[in-house]
Amino acid sequence: MPRSVSLPQTVDAVDFRLLNEWQRDFPCVSRPFARIGEAVGLDEDQVIAAYRRMQGDGLVSRVGAVFAPRRLGASALAALAAPIDRLEEVAARVSSETAINHNYQREHHYNLWFVLTAASEQALREVVAGIEGDTGCAVIVLPLEEEFHIDLGFDLGAGSARKQRAVAADAVVHQLREVAGSACALPELEQALLAVLQAGLPLLPAPFAALGREVGLSEAMSIELIERWLAEGLIRRLGVVVRHHELGLDANAMCVWDVPDERVSELGRRLAAEPAVTLCYRRSRAGAQWPYNLFCMIHGSARDEVLAARADIASRLGLDVHAHDVLFSCRRFKQTGARYLATKEDAHV
């Protein structure tokens, strides 16, 4: 990500490595934090304490899994147009849903954008219906049709090698997705492990053993299953999930285009390879009210930086001959990990 990132002064050189180098390829071993400590010159307790501190400071959302879309349950991007004098009320209703993991205000007529994840399409539709009924706001639902780059990692350095590896990994996951077909059905024990993994790894010396104890699996079996899910592409990456705002990436824009269907795959792959692009995918249109099918996210430390990166990319790829729009984020109402499966704790809420 070739942009300058103004990290908080509390982040020293070792913290930077802990944040940047283990966003993927987290060690699937009995004592992963000890393994990381060997690499950065800290002992196991110091590594765990550092991640706990950075999580408390809001720099780290969790240390855990990012699941591949459409491989587990159902998911979609959705939006509604909330009356400005009711925005906070409507946003609070949306955020109250466990199925909502991201909820942002954006500069657009459709001013509230959120990501839905649920165990099934039916469950997803029920959440949408409930939001519409309680708020009186019609929701547009934009299912994912083709993924070009959905890594959710942020390279805090200046190089592009990690981005190239991530895009290559996305291509492999896409191939696995085509082979696997629809969302996979997992045995009950595997579902139980996935359900507790959604919240992240516990920041303990033996996190995989702790996960296994919650569902009656051994540490070895827990690690084996997670490694298999990584290899199969069900888990896109395992590692540190950072919060971009708190790390100095204060500006972000969702950039959209209405691209002819016969060209969207080609342009999407080219767009995804751009170092400034952090997410890129094709989604369903929603008629005349939302005609766009090619989406990307660009993050930066300032609005002008994001606009300059977007203009450069659009010019070189010839994107702006198509209808387009730019939606900057204004406020973040909710940001958590995706929740596809219910846990025992959910049953008591």
N, C-alpha and C positions, 0 to 999 in steps of 0.2 A: 504494500500500500504506500505509494510514493508521495506521502503527504507528511507535513510536519505535525507531530502530535505533542501538545503541551501537557505532559503528565504532571499530576500533583507533586508538590515538593516532597511529600511524604514517601514517594516511590523512589527508592534508591536503586543502584545497579543490580543488586540481587533480586529485589522485588520485580524489577523489569523482566529479568529472566524467568522468574516464577510465573509472571503474567503472560509472557510472550511465547516461551518455548514449549509450554505444555498445554496449549489450547487444543492440541490434538496429540495422538500417540502417547497418551497417558499410560504409564507402566501397568500392565495387567499382571501384577505379581502380588505376593502376599503382603509385602511391606512397601507399597509404591512411594510413600513420602520419604522413606529412607533412601530409596533408589534416586529420587530427585535430589535429595540432600547431598548425595555423593557427587552429583554433577555440578552443584552450585557452591559447595563448601560449607554446608550447614548440616547439623544433625537432624534426625527425624522430628524431634519435638519442635525445633526451631522452624522447620518447614510448615508443620501443621499450625503452629502459632501464627506464622506469617499469613497463611491462607485464611485463618479465622479473622485476623485483623483486617485484611483486605475485603473480606466478605462483610464484616461489620461496618467498614468505611464505605460500602456500596460499590467498590471497584469490581468485585467478583460477584456474579449472580449465584453461581454454584460451581462445583467441580463434579462433572458428570457427563451424561450422554446427551447428544443431540440426535434425535430420531429422524430418519428419512421420511419425508411426506409421502402419503398414500400407501405406505407399507404397513402401517399399524392404525387401525381405526379409520376415521374420516377427518379431514381438515379443509379449511377454506379461509380465504381472506374475505372480509365483509366490511360494509360501510353503511352509514346512514347520515341523513341531513338533520341535525338537531337544531331546533330554534336556539339562537345564541343566548337568550336569557334562561334557557333550560339546559345548557350544555353540561354543566357540572352534575346536575340531577340525572340526566340521561347517561352520562359517562359512568356515574356511580352504579346505576342499574346494570349496565353492561359489564363493568368490572366485577360485580358481585357473583358472576357466573364462574364456577370452577373451570368450565370449558373454554373460557377466554384467557389467553396467556399474554397477549399484547393488546394494548388499547391506547391509541394516540389521537390527538387532535391534529388535523392537517389543514393547510390553507386551501380550501375548496368549498364549493357548495356542499359536497359530501365531506363534512368536517370531522367526523368521528370514524376512525378506521381500526378494525380489530381482527385478531386471528382466532378462529374457532378450532378446537380439536375435541373429538368425542369418540366414543367406542364404535359408533356406527353412523351411517348417513341419517337414519331415522332420529337418533339422539341429537345430531347436529341440527336437523330441521326443527326439532322440538325446542331447542335453545333459541333459535331464531324467532320462532313463533311467539315464545314467551317474551322476548325483548320487544317485538313489534306490539304485542298486546298491552304490555305495561307502559310503553313510552309513546305509543301512537305514531312512531316513526317507521316508515317502510325501510327494510334492509335489502341492499343488493348483495348477493352472494357470488363470489368469484372463485370457483374451484380451480385448482392447479391443473394445467393440461400438459405442460412440458417443463422440466427443470433444466436450467443451463448452469447455474451456479448458486447453490444454497448451502453454504458452509457455516455461516454464522460465526466465523472467526474473524479477528481483526489483527492483522500483522502490524504491530506497533513500531516496527523498524521501517527502513526506507527501501528495502529490497523487494523484488517481485517474484523471487523464486518460490516462496511459500504459496503465493497466489496461483502460480502455474501448476504447482503440485495439487492444490485444492481443486482447480478446474479439471485437471486430469482425473482426480478421484471422483469428481461429480460425474464425469463421463462413464467411468466404470460402474458407479452406482446406478446410473441411468440404464446401462445395459442389463445389470442385475434386475432392475425393476421391470424391464421389458420381458425378461425370462420368467420372473416370479409372478407377474400379472397383478391381480388385485391384492387388497390388504390380506396379510397372512393370518391363518388361524393357528394359534399356539396352544400347546397343552396347558392345563391349569397351573402347574407349578411354574412354568416359564412365564405365564401371564402374571403370576404373583410376584416374581422377581422383577419383571419389567415395571410393574406398578410401583414398587418401592424405589426402583432406580430412577423413576421420573423426577423425584425431588432432589437427586444428586447423591454423590457418595458421602457418607458421614466422614467428617474430618477427624479420623481416628487412625491409630497406627495400622490396623488391619481392617480397612473399610469393606473389602469384599466378604470377609468373614462376618462382619456385622450385618451386611445386607442379607447374607444367607441365613443367619439366625432368625431374621424376621419372618422368613417364609419356610423354614425347615430344610434348607439346602446346606451342603458343606461348602466351605470356602473354595475348594478345588472345583466343585461343580458350578458354583457361581461364576468363577473366572472363566471356566470352559464355555459356559453359555454366552457370556458377554463377548468373548473372543470370537465365537461363532457368529453372533449377530453383527459384529464389526466386519467379519469376512464376507457375510452375505449381504451387507449394505443396509440391514435393518437399522443399525446405529450408524449414523453418518460419521460422527467423530466422538471420541471420548477424551475429555480434558477440561481445562479451565474455560468457563463461559464468562466473559467480561461484560461490563456495562459501558457502552461507548461514551455516553454523556459524561460520566464521572472520570473518564480517561482523557478528556479534552476534545472529543469529537462532538462538539456542541451542535453542529449543523448537519441535517440529513434531509435528503429529498427523495421522494418516490417519483421517478421519471417514467412516463408512459407514452406509448405510441400505438396508433392504429395501423398495423402493418398487414398487407395482404397475406392471407393464410399460406399461400405457396412460398412466401419468403421469410416467414417468421422464424422458422427453425435455423435457417442459415444466419440471419441477422442476430438472433438470440445467442448463438454460439460465439459469434464475433464480439458481441457486446460483453458477454460473460468473461472473455479473456482480457478485457481492459483492466489494468491495475487499479483504477479508481472505483471500479464497480464491486460492491460488496455482496449483492444479491442480484439474481437475474432469472426470470422465468416467464413462461407464457401462461396466461389465465383466460378463462372464458370471458367473453364480452357480456354486457348486460343491456343489450339493445341500444337505442339512441341515447338513453340516459348515461350510459358508460360504454363507449364504443372501443375502448383500448384493449389490446390483447398482449402487448409486449411490455414488461415491467422490469425496471432495475432500481436498485438503491445505490446512492452515492453519499458517503459520509465524509465530513471534513471538519476542520476546526472553526470555519467561518462560512457564512452564506456565499460570499463572493468566490471563495475557493471552490465550493461545490458547483456553482453556476459556471465557472470557468472550465472545470473539468467536464461538465456535461456538454457545454458548447463545443469543446474540442472534439469529444467523442462523436457527437451528432454530426459535426461537419465532416470528419474523416469517414464515417460509415454511411453518410447520406441519409440519416434517419429523419431529419426534419422536413423532408418532402412529404412525409406522412403526417396526419393530424397528431398532435402531441400536447402534453401538459406536464407541468412540474408542480408537485405538491410537497411543500416543506412541512416538516413536523413543527408544531407549536408547543404542545405539552404532552408529557407522558403520564397517563393515568394508571397504567399497569404494565409490568414486564416480569414475567415468570417463565419457568420451563413449561413445555407442553404437557398436558395431562390427558392421555388417551384412555387410561384405565383407572377405575376407582380403587382406592385402598381401603383397608379396614377402618381407618380414621374417618374417611369420607362417609362411611355408613352411620357414624355417630354424630355427624354435623346436623 
